[in-house]
Amino acid sequence: MNYKSNFLRGVTMRFFGWLPDSLYLRLIYLFIMGKPLHLYKPETLNEKIQWLKIHDHNPRHTDMVDKLAVKKIVSEIIGKSHVIPTLKVYDSVDNINISELPEQFVLKTTHGGGSGGVVVCKDKGRFNLEAAKAKLTKSMQSKNGRYREWPYGGVPRKIIAEQYMEDENGELRDYKFFCMNGEPRFLFMASGRMSHDELTFDFLDLDYNQLPVKNGHPNSKTPPAKPENFELMIEIARKLSCGEPFVRVDLYNIRGKIFFGEYTFFHFSGLTPFEPEEWDKKFGDMITLPSTK
């Protein structure tokens, strides 16, 4: 993204936030993606994500993106054993008391997306609480709806402490399943987030063959090994995405034990190009959008 598009995006977000969704998203899409947004007949995955922001306002989605409320939903669908245990819930960063938490834990804001609202403690004796509070405060004050991701606006702002989880690689690899019309179609595996290595994304089909596509981050140097109980992960993603035209279901696999991560309805907000560009259309062809009538 060049300086000019960054500047135009900033101007649009600051001065044109009052615009209706369709016009606002057309402007943002043009400035970020460098091409027009086709909302009347969307074809690519990124275009269809913008369409869904406007037309698919299922009120249940707010609870599904709420990192606390979603645990009840997931427990009812696939069982509580697949949900990462919650240790404490805080209404404010000022209420965080690490003396009541174990030596390792994770703090995260209930409405935050990505890693911006997540703090990982692997050693409480060396944990910088003030830095953690500063990061969480920034997340609590952030507005997730700047690209019209409407479900996040209704999520109560809280902080949860969760049990620390780690896989056999000493990190927590993330398996993100793209589900179209209730059916998992492909995924990418994210690694390197909890280490000093660069974050990598490896796109894979459901036979665990690597796809020649990049999106947001580079591929890893070594193709990822197929995890234990991969077929169970596909089945869990299928159950969790039932009834949704498009949702990304994020799962963790710890020595064959599957845990739910989060729901994402707007992958990268539909504003990050796929390389090669043709894959945006290939992925978009997998989604049948619902009728607006």
C-alpha positions in Angstrom: 0.0 0.0 0.0 1.5 3.3 -1.0 1.5 6.6 0.8 -1.2 8.1 -1.4 -3.7 5.3 -0.7 -2.8 5.5 3.0 -3.5 9.2 3.0 -6.8 8.8 1.1 -7.9 6.0 3.4 -7.2 8.1 6.5 -9.2 11.0 5.0 -12.1 8.7 4.2 -12.2 7.2 7.7 -11.9 10.6 9.5 -14.3 12.7 7.4 -16.6 10.3 5.6 -17.6 8.0 8.4 -21.2 9.2 8.2 -21.6 7.8 4.7 -23.9 4.7 4.2 -22.1 1.4 4.2 -22.2 0.8 0.5 -20.6 4.1 -0.5 -18.1 4.1 2.4 -16.9 0.6 1.6 -16.6 1.5 -2.1 -14.2 4.3 -1.2 -12.2 2.3 1.3 -11.9 -0.6 -1.1 -10.7 1.7 -3.9 -8.1 3.3 -1.7 -6.8 0.1 -0.1 -7.2 -2.4 -2.9 -6.6 0.0 -5.8 -9.6 -1.1 -7.8 -13.4 -0.6 -7.8 -15.6 -2.7 -5.5 -18.4 -4.5 -7.4 -21.3 -4.8 -4.9 -24.1 -5.4 -7.4 -22.5 -8.6 -8.7 -19.5 -9.5 -6.4 -17.3 -12.2 -7.6 -14.2 -12.4 -5.5 -13.9 -13.4 -1.8 -12.9 -9.9 -0.8 -15.9 -8.4 -2.7 -18.3 -10.9 -1.2 -17.0 -10.1 2.3 -18.0 -6.5 1.7 -21.4 -7.6 0.4 -21.9 -9.6 3.6 -21.1 -6.6 5.8 -24.0 -4.8 4.3 -26.6 -7.6 3.8 -26.0 -10.3 6.4 -26.9 -8.8 9.8 -27.6 -11.9 11.8 -27.9 -10.6 15.4 -26.4 -13.9 16.6 -23.0 -12.8 15.1 -22.4 -10.4 17.9 -22.3 -13.2 20.5 -20.3 -15.3 18.1 -17.4 -12.7 17.9 -17.6 -12.1 21.6 -14.7 -14.1 23.0 -16.6 -14.7 26.3 -20.2 -15.3 25.0 -19.1 -17.5 22.2 -17.8 -20.2 24.6 -21.4 -21.1 25.6 -22.4 -21.3 21.9 -19.4 -23.6 21.0 -20.0 -25.7 24.1 -23.5 -26.4 23.0 -22.4 -27.4 19.5 -19.3 -29.5 20.0 -18.9 -29.8 23.8 -17.2 -27.9 26.6 -14.0 -30.0 26.3 -13.1 -28.2 23.1 -13.3 -24.7 24.8 -10.3 -23.1 26.4 -11.0 -22.6 30.1 -11.7 -19.1 31.3 -9.9 -18.3 34.6 -11.2 -14.8 35.4 -13.3 -12.0 33.8 -12.4 -8.3 34.4 -14.5 -5.2 33.6 -11.4 -3.0 33.5 -7.6 -3.3 33.2 -7.5 -1.8 36.7 -9.2 -4.9 38.1 -6.6 -7.3 36.8 -4.9 -9.1 39.7 -2.2 -11.5 38.5 -1.7 -12.9 42.0 -4.9 -14.9 41.5 -3.7 -16.2 38.2 -1.4 -19.2 37.6 2.2 -18.9 36.4 1.2 -19.0 32.8 -2.0 -17.4 31.4 -3.4 -15.3 28.5 -5.3 -12.0 28.8 -7.5 -10.9 25.9 -10.2 -8.3 25.3 -13.6 -9.8 24.5 -14.1 -7.7 21.3 -10.6 -7.5 20.0 -9.5 -9.1 16.7 -6.1 -10.5 15.8 -3.3 -10.1 18.3 -3.9 -6.4 19.2 -6.0 -7.3 22.3 -4.0 -10.4 23.4 -1.2 -10.6 26.0 0.5 -13.9 26.7 2.3 -14.6 30.0 4.7 -17.5 30.0 6.5 -16.6 33.2 4.7 -14.6 35.8 7.9 -13.7 37.5 9.1 -11.8 34.5 5.7 -10.5 33.4 5.4 -6.7 32.7 2.0 -5.9 34.0 2.1 -2.2 33.2 3.0 -2.9 29.5 0.2 -5.5 29.4 -2.3 -3.0 30.8 -1.2 -0.4 28.3 -1.8 -2.8 25.4 -5.1 -3.9 26.7 -6.3 -0.4 27.4 -5.5 0.6 23.8 -7.5 -2.4 22.6 -10.5 -1.5 24.9 -10.5 1.9 23.4 -10.3 0.8 19.8 -13.1 0.8 17.4 -13.4 -2.5 15.5 -16.1 -1.1 13.2 -13.9 1.3 11.2 -14.4 -1.0 8.1 -18.0 -1.6 9.0 -17.5 -4.9 10.9 -20.8 -4.3 12.6 -21.0 -7.4 15.0 -18.1 -6.1 17.1 -20.0 -2.9 18.0 -22.4 -4.7 20.4 -19.8 -6.7 22.2 -19.4 -5.7 25.9 -15.9 -4.5 26.6 -14.3 -6.9 29.1 -11.0 -8.7 29.6 -10.8 -12.4 30.1 -7.9 -14.5 31.5 -7.6 -17.8 29.9 -5.6 -21.0 30.5 -2.3 -20.8 28.7 -2.1 -23.4 25.8 1.0 -24.6 24.0 1.4 -27.3 21.3 4.3 -29.7 20.8 6.2 -27.0 18.8 6.4 -24.6 21.8 3.8 -22.3 20.3 0.1 -22.3 19.4 -0.3 -22.9 15.7 -3.6 -21.6 14.4 -5.6 -23.6 11.8 -8.1 -21.3 10.1 -10.8 -23.0 8.1 -12.7 -21.0 5.5 -16.2 -22.3 5.5 -18.6 -21.5 2.7 -22.3 -22.2 3.2 -21.6 -24.4 6.1 -18.9 -26.5 4.4 -15.1 -26.2 5.1 -13.4 -25.6 1.7 -9.7 -24.7 2.6 -7.6 -23.4 5.4 -4.4 -21.7 6.3 -2.1 -22.6 9.1 -0.6 -19.6 11.0 2.7 -20.2 12.8 5.4 -18.0 14.4 3.0 -15.8 16.3 4.3 -16.7 19.8 8.0 -17.0 18.8 10.6 -14.6 17.5 10.2 -16.0 14.0 8.2 -14.2 11.3 4.5 -14.9 11.2 3.7 -17.2 8.3 0.6 -18.3 6.6 0.4 -21.6 4.6 -2.8 -22.1 2.6 -3.9 -25.8 2.3 -6.7 -27.7 0.7 -8.6 -30.3 2.8 -6.3 -33.0 1.7 -3.5 -31.0 3.3 -1.9 -30.1 0.0 -0.2 -26.7 0.0 -1.9 -24.1 -2.3 0.3 -21.6 -4.3 -1.2 -18.5 -2.7 -0.2 -15.8 -0.2 -2.3 -13.4 1.7 -1.0 -10.8 4.2 2.0 -12.9 5.3 4.7 -15.1 3.5 4.6 -18.8 3.4 6.8 -20.8 5.7 10.1 -22.1 4.4 9.1 -25.7 5.2 5.5 -26.9 4.4 3.7 -27.7 7.6 3.2 -31.3 8.7 -0.4 -32.6 8.8 -1.6 -32.5 12.4 -3.1 -35.5 14.3 -6.9 -35.8 14.0 -7.0 -33.4 11.0 -10.2 -35.0 9.8 -11.8 -34.3 13.2 -10.9 -30.6 12.8 -12.7 -30.6 9.5 -15.8 -32.1 11.0 -15.7 -29.6 13.9 -15.4 -26.7 11.5 -18.4 -28.0 9.6 -20.5 -28.2 12.7 -19.5 -24.7 13.9 -20.1 -23.1 10.5 -23.5 -24.6 9.9 -26.0 -22.1 8.5 -23.4 -19.4 7.7 -22.8 -18.2 4.1 -19.2 -17.5 5.1 -17.2 -17.7 8.3 -13.7 -18.5 9.2 -13.5 -21.0 12.0 -10.1 -20.9 13.9 -9.0 -24.0 15.7 -6.0 -25.2 17.7 -4.6 -28.7 17.7 -2.6 -29.7 20.8 -1.3 -33.2 20.4 -4.5 -34.3 18.7 -6.8 -32.4 21.1 -8.9 -29.8 19.3 -9.7 -26.4 20.8 -11.9 -23.6 19.4 -10.1 -20.3 18.8 -12.6 -17.8 17.4 -15.1 -17.0 14.6 -14.1 -14.5 12.0 -16.8 -13.3 9.6 -14.6 -10.7 7.7 -11.2 -12.2 7.0 -8.7 -9.3 7.0 -11.9 -7.2 6.6 -11.9 -8.3 3.0 -9.2 -5.7 2.3 -6.0 -7.7 1.8 -5.1 -8.9 -1.7 -4.4 -12.6 -2.5 -1.3 -13.4 -4.5 -1.8 -14.4 -7.3 -4.9 -12.3 -7.7 -6.8 -15.1 -9.5 -7.2 -16.9 -6.1 -9.4 -14.2 -4.9 -11.9 -15.2 -7.6 -11.3 -18.9 -7.1 -12.2 -18.5 -3.4 -15.1 -16.2 -4.1 -16.6 -18.8 -6.5 -17.0 -21.2 -3.5 -19.6 -18.9 -1.8 -23.2 -18.8 -2.8 -24.6 -15.5 -1.3 -28.0 -15.5 0.3 -30.9 -13.7 -1.3 -31.5 -10.1 -0.1 -35.3 -10.4 -0.4 
